[in-house]
Amino acid sequence: MTAQENTGAIADVLPLGPLQEGLLFHHVLAGGDGTGDVYNLQVRLELLGPADPRRLRRAAAALLERHPHLGAGFWHEDLDEPVQFVPADTDVDWHLTALPAEGAQAAEDRIADAEFAHRFDLAAPPLLRFHALTDGPDRTVLVVTAHHILLDGWSLPLLVRDLLRLHAGGPPPGPAPRYRDHLARLAHRDRDADRAAWSAALAGLDGPTLLAPGAGPAGTPRRIERTLDAGTAKRLRALAAAAGTGVNTVLQAVWGLTLGAATGRTDTVFGQPFSGRPADLPGAGDMVGLFTNTLPVRVRTRPGETALDLLRRLHLAQADLLDHHGAGLAEIQRAAGHGTLFDTLLVVENYPLVPAGADTGGPRPGRVRVRDATHYPVVLTALPDEGLLRLDHRGVPEEDAHQVFDLFAHLLARVLDAPDRPLRALDPLTADQHAALRRHNDTAAPGLRTTLTALLAPAAAVHADRTAVVDGGRTLTHARLHDDAGRLAALLAGHGAGPEKVVAVALPRGADLVTALLAVVRTGAAYLPLDTDHPPARLADTAARAGALALVTDTATAPVLAAALAGGPAVPGAPPGVRPAGPDAGDPAAGGAPAGDTVVPGAGGGSGAPEGARGTVVPGGARGAGVPGDPGPAGATGGRIPVVEVDAAATRERLAAADPLPWADPHPDGLAYTVFTSGSTGRPKGVGVTHRALANRLEWTQDRYRLTPADRVAQKTPIGFDVAVWEFFWPLAAGAAIVTVPPGGHRDPALLADLFADRGVTVCHFVPSLLRPFLAEPAAARARDLRLVIASGEGLPADLARDFGRVLPGAGLENLYGPTEAAIDVTSHTAGPDACGATVPIGAPVHNTVLHVLDPWLRPAPPGVPGELYLGGVQLARGYLGRPGLTAERFVADPFGDGGRLYRTGDLARRLPDGTVVHLGRTDDQVKINGVRVEPGEIEAALARLDGVASAAATVAAGPGGAPRVTAYAVPAAGADPDPAALRGALARVLPAAMVPAAVLLLDALPLNANGKLDRRALPDPGPAVPAGGGGRPPRTSGEETLCAAVADVLGLDRVGADTDFFALGGDSITAIRLVSRARGAGLEFTVRDVFDHRTPERLAARAVPAAPEPDPVRDGEDPFAGLLDAEGADALHRLREGDA
């Protein structure tokens, strides 16, 4: 019967209490008809002795008369405020069943389960059912089931008492206290005071405590139980007494510690039902109804505080809120400025199930069982008097639920054992978990070679005649490559290159780049890679800060870069290959550069070693180990940076006349390379990596993946990304060949697919965001020689791993992880075609490397619990160049080792029980855009330095098509009126392309939160501020029309103008790849590099050529190099194919 059908008289209309409002909300949310409403409450009362079922029914009817609100229904439609209505006449919902002689207990359980599963329609009272089960003449079980909105657990013993007295025939003494008096009292509470109290109690809370985010109320809750032995129960009461609190407070504190350990937080919130029966309400102790209110309990822990201190502080905090227990949870959440606060409950049941006064001379109470349910995923219930703990869970994996329950029991024992120890000393791991962690980090492996030179020098001799580099139509053997590198090394040594010195290299991808890097390594110096796609001013800044004593480049790059290094344009009229930049330039006797070199003012006298490498031993007594203020060893260039142009005629003459420099023998802890990455302070930060670290990484890689001389490794990663390090040196150490991808080609899936197929590439690397468009390229399946693809730089989505298995079933996919601060990669995980979950795990540590997932107090987090990832072992970098403070902050003492260091990555992770590590995100604002590390702080600082800008902010969010997009916000300085387009252009001259904002928005002021900090969530949506695309001129040719449509399509815009900048509209490298693919499908051919260079549909249409038809797939046995290589290269390829090379 629905409320619409219930046309009987209504005796009373009452408001709702705070918890009743919440339960009505969940009922409506579940559908309103009760089908998804879980809030039932059941008591199963065993009566021993003769009981007359007819008298029991009359007693049940009298019970509803004594407590008329138990017959209430609830209505909310078409009302400003919901109400509960009490019908004048309520029929008792009564059922009688005789249990069978055989299987009586099983039948009783089935009936009780069915009753509990009954779903009430709150608009159709009664919401209370009675079912009497007779089991012979002397045993009756009365099952009473109600919706929780009517009454709470505290009311159950009162209900049983009154029912037995009514069954005995004598009226209960005196009239029943009226539930409406309690509701009236609630209606007159001081709501402003309640809101103020709860707002203060929850001030500073940074978010909800969610043990099972995303878990729903679906399914029947499952229960885990454990008993507390008598000794534990006694110690629990003793600790409460020692702290001057109750057992409830002890359980609150330990549940808060459990949630903190399980979520990685030190400030947790959970819900707890409070009795809600005020002492100053007459008869409150005898009232039947819903008084309980679920309220938040906040537990803030401090590492130096003891458990006793926490108990006392928590007790005082709860006492301050006693007068405000009438506030509803929704009202509290609004006052605190949060939505959901928690998804777990702590329930402490301390009411008697068999009440006083239940002995009426009739049947006596036997076993009493209470059952209830909530929508919360996890509910911990404690029955201290019975020594029982139980955990009910729904929507949570069984293994996770057991782990939380075990963690609670473990921490309870620790608190009881040592309540006067600091909380940080409470180890959340068991002995077995510590043993498992040691096994997971047992990665010790002997290092056969501890320097890069020791890996490369033997390979040069062993593999002399094998192909080392394939660069378009140019092929170098290992012998030729090492001979060329040795001669260039001799030239660099003449400029002072050697151990603990830095040589900058700025060359486009190709054989010359490989030769130059190998030359620097041969001298024993460290190389500094400069990506020629980056703004020259940025490259000059990094070279100067690294203390580069020389720059290796080419004649195309040198003029711009040399001018940036010198702070001005190159000198006109200089002889070929020579660019004097000082009064003594070109005079070796005066410290200048020989012919063929450019000399520009710079920082060149420093060692280039990062700060923070205290204790590093450098052979020969050199002081270039990163000691603050070190002027560098003798022989530095005195502030001049020679620029060596490798393709200049004069340079070639000098190289031809030079003898190859013998291999240097650097110390294992000497600097191998320095690379710069985005920095939060506004300038990129330099990271120095040692030979020992790099050698360990390469030896592990070879041990794991077994590169052979038959392999061909694609060199496609930009040089400034540390992944390029192994693309150069792993194949050279193994006698394999490097196949260089043309500059800009790493962004072109079709070009890569053809190159891989034609050149027989077997191993390559992809950033996941670039792997996806590659797999979508129809020609990708032609790359049948691929046997290994390594993904790193950002999270690898599981669906991408599955796509990989379908497109390239013959290749393996490995997911690697590592920050720049730890020699490229430190973990690995095989990404199979059956990958599940959101992302592929980052896996287990490499050789001689340890991983720790630590909580905020630097304690190991339990398995499955999020924490910050810390790295240790030989692959750690020295530190940050010239940043001792930052080095000390990020490279910390290892509390678990023997005096080593740990690198604090800032990455969130969790360790699975089998030791596999899963990456979860960041603890700060750092993001990855197409694998490039981006610190919003660097963008903000660069923008704030521009004229006319008072302050700035930057965000990264999903842009058109879901690709990440940078948006910057600028507050103009007083009296200034900066042009957003001009600001963006200025940023493009100093920031890498991945960091240049798609748009700059002008604001009157930056939004701040209550703590006075930038509130990034309150920054305006950049969507409307990014050019809509329709303001440019319309297309005039069919090519422009095609490209305007393609740009609009990939960027999710209605239309674009032919003269509109693709990147100003929000385009990036990934959408540029999609644009090239769309254009090719429409019959227009151009490259991704063309998109970066020409930028508008108008200019791209002029650049495009008709698309060529798809080539036939290479047939088995066909030589893909036929007609492409010279005789030497073809012969080398033949030997390689035959396995004899």
Secondary structure, DSSP 4 states (H G I P E B T S, - for coil): --TTT--S-EEEEE---HHHHHHHHHHHHTTSSSTT---EEEEEEEEES---HHHHHHHHHHHHHHSGGGG-EEE-TT-SS-EEEEESS---EEEEEEPPSTTHHHHHHHHHHHHHH----TTSS--EEEEEEE-STTEEEEEEEEETTT--TTHHHHHHHHHHHHHHTPPPSSPPPPHHHHHHHHHTS-HHHHHHHHHHHTTT--S-B-SSTT--S-S--EEEEEEPPHHHHHHHHHHHHHHTS-HHHHHHHHHHHHHHHHHT-SEEEEEEEE----TTSTTGGG--S---EEEEEEEE--TT-BHHHHHHHHHHHHHTTGGGTTS-HHHHHHHHT-S--BSEEEEE--S-SS-TT---SSSEEEEEEEEE--SSSEEEEEEGGGTEEEEEESSS-HHHHHHHHHHHHHHHHHHHH-TTSBGGGS--S-HHHHHHHHHHT------S--SHHHHHHHHHHHTTTSEEEEETTEEEEHHHHHHHHHHHHHHHHHTT--TT-EEEE---SSHHHHHHHHHHHHHTPEEEE--TTS-HHHHHHHHHHHT-SEEEE-TTTHHHHHHHHHTSPPPTTPPTT-B--STTTT-GGGT-PPTTEEEEES-TTS--PPTT-TT---GGG--TTT-TT----TT--TTEEEEEETTSHHHHHHHHHSPPPPPP---TTSEEEEEEE--TTSS-EEEEEEHHHHHHHHHHHHHHH---TT-EEEE-S-TTSTHHHHHHHHHHHHT-EEEEPPTTGGG-HHHHHHHHHHHT--EEEE-HHHHHHHHHSGGGGG-TT--EEEE-SS--BHHHHHHHHHH-TTSEEEEEE--GGGSS--EEEE--TT--SSB---BEE-TTEEEEEE-TTSPBPPTT--EEEEEEETT---EETT-HHHHHHHEEE-TTTTS-EEEEEEEEEEE-TTS-EEEEEESSS-EEETTEEE-HHHHHHHHHTSTTEEEEEEEEEE-GGG-EEEEEEEEEPTT----HHHHHHHHHTTS-GGGS-SEEEE-SS--B-TTSSB-GGGSPPSGGGS--STTSPPP-SHHHHHHHHHHHHHHT-S---TT--TTTTT--HHHHHHHHHHHHHTTEE--HHHHHHH-SHHHHHHH-EEPPPPPPPPPTT--TTTTTS-HHHHHHHHHHHHT--
